[in-house]
Amino acid sequence: MFEFDPTRPKWQQIADVVRQRISSGEYPARHLVSEVQLEGEFGVTRTTVRKATAALREEGLIVTTPGMGSFVRDGNEA
């Protein structure tokens, strides 16, 4: 189980982990960033995971398609 730093919001820490996975190539372009999987991996609520994915979306690292999910942004996308 992931050990959270009690001085920072959990959603920020989850976003940091996903950001690192994207930059390392563990999550390549078009990889599905599953909210359900992250929820189970980190033992948090869907709301917490959605805050993390919203932050990553604002940074342009992921794109979300309604009904399909969130995916790592392809570097060729506008």
One Martini backbone bead per residue (centre of mass of N, CA, C, O) as a GRO file, in nm:
protein
   78
    1MET     BB    1   0.099   0.035   0.020
    2PHE     BB    2   0.070   0.356   0.003
    3GLU     BB    3   0.256   0.627   0.145
    4PHE     BB    4   0.147   0.905   0.285
    5ASP     BB    5   0.177   1.243   0.312
    6PRO     BB    6   0.031   1.436   0.567
    7THR     BB    7   0.114   1.737   0.429
    8ARG     BB    8  -0.046   1.628   0.172
    9PRO     BB    9  -0.252   1.583  -0.064
   10LYS     BB   10  -0.347   1.296  -0.213
   11TRP     BB   11  -0.399   1.395  -0.505
   12GLN     BB   12  -0.111   1.507  -0.548
   13GLN     BB   13   0.040   1.237  -0.509
   14ILE     BB   14  -0.098   1.086  -0.737
   15ALA     BB   15  -0.016   1.280  -0.961
   16ASP     BB   16   0.288   1.235  -0.923
   17VAL     BB   17   0.291   0.935  -0.995
   18VAL     BB   18   0.166   0.958  -1.278
   19ARG     BB   19   0.372   1.158  -1.390
   20GLN     BB   20   0.614   0.965  -1.357
   21ARG     BB   21   0.499   0.737  -1.538
   22ILE     BB   22   0.496   0.909  -1.791
   23SER     BB   23   0.800   1.006  -1.799
   24SER     BB   24   0.915   0.695  -1.792
   25GLY     BB   25   0.694   0.511  -1.976
   26GLU     BB   26   0.490   0.334  -1.820
   27TYR     BB   27   0.296   0.557  -1.951
   28PRO     BB   28   0.204   0.569  -2.249
   29ALA     BB   29   0.072   0.661  -2.511
   30ARG     BB   30  -0.273   0.592  -2.470
   31HIS     BB   31  -0.294   0.524  -2.185
   32LEU     BB   32  -0.492   0.401  -1.943
   33VAL     BB   33  -0.634   0.593  -1.676
   34SER     BB   34  -0.757   0.428  -1.412
   35GLU     BB   35  -0.967   0.502  -1.160
   36VAL     BB   36  -1.015   0.225  -1.036
   37GLN     BB   37  -0.720   0.142  -1.005
   38LEU     BB   38  -0.629   0.385  -0.830
   39GLU     BB   39  -0.826   0.344  -0.602
   40GLY     BB   40  -0.710   0.062  -0.520
   41GLU     BB   41  -0.404   0.126  -0.494
   42PHE     BB   42  -0.458   0.385  -0.278
   43GLY     BB   43  -0.723   0.381  -0.103
   44VAL     BB   44  -0.945   0.569  -0.244
   45THR     BB   45  -1.152   0.782  -0.369
   46ARG     BB   46  -1.284   0.895  -0.657
   47THR     BB   47  -1.257   1.195  -0.593
   48THR     BB   48  -0.950   1.194  -0.556
   49VAL     BB   49  -0.881   1.090  -0.839
   50ARG     BB   50  -1.026   1.321  -0.995
   51LYS     BB   51  -0.839   1.545  -0.897
   52ALA     BB   52  -0.584   1.428  -1.026
   53THR     BB   53  -0.687   1.416  -1.324
   54ALA     BB   54  -0.753   1.715  -1.348
   55ALA     BB   55  -0.464   1.817  -1.315
   56LEU     BB   56  -0.346   1.658  -1.560
   57ARG     BB   57  -0.533   1.787  -1.767
   58GLU     BB   58  -0.441   2.084  -1.721
   59GLU     BB   59  -0.135   2.001  -1.807
   60GLY     BB   60  -0.167   1.797  -2.067
   61LEU     BB   61  -0.123   1.473  -2.005
   62ILE     BB   62  -0.434   1.430  -2.033
   63VAL     BB   63  -0.727   1.272  -2.174
   64THR     BB   64  -1.090   1.300  -2.190
   65THR     BB   65  -1.346   1.058  -2.270
   66PRO     BB   66  -1.655   1.019  -2.275
   67GLY     BB   67  -1.709   0.674  -2.197
   68MET     BB   68  -1.380   0.589  -2.188
   69GLY     BB   69  -1.163   0.798  -2.059
   70SER     BB   70  -0.825   0.821  -1.958
   71PHE     BB   71  -0.538   0.949  -2.143
   72VAL     BB   72  -0.245   0.962  -2.262
   73ARG     BB   73  -0.094   1.195  -2.425
   74ASP     BB   74  -0.016   1.265  -2.736
   75GLY     BB   75   0.243   1.451  -2.862
   76ASN     BB   76   0.074   1.507  -3.146
   77GLU     BB   77  -0.129   1.659  -3.008
   78ALA     BB   78  -0.297   1.974  -2.979
   0.00000   0.00000   0.00000
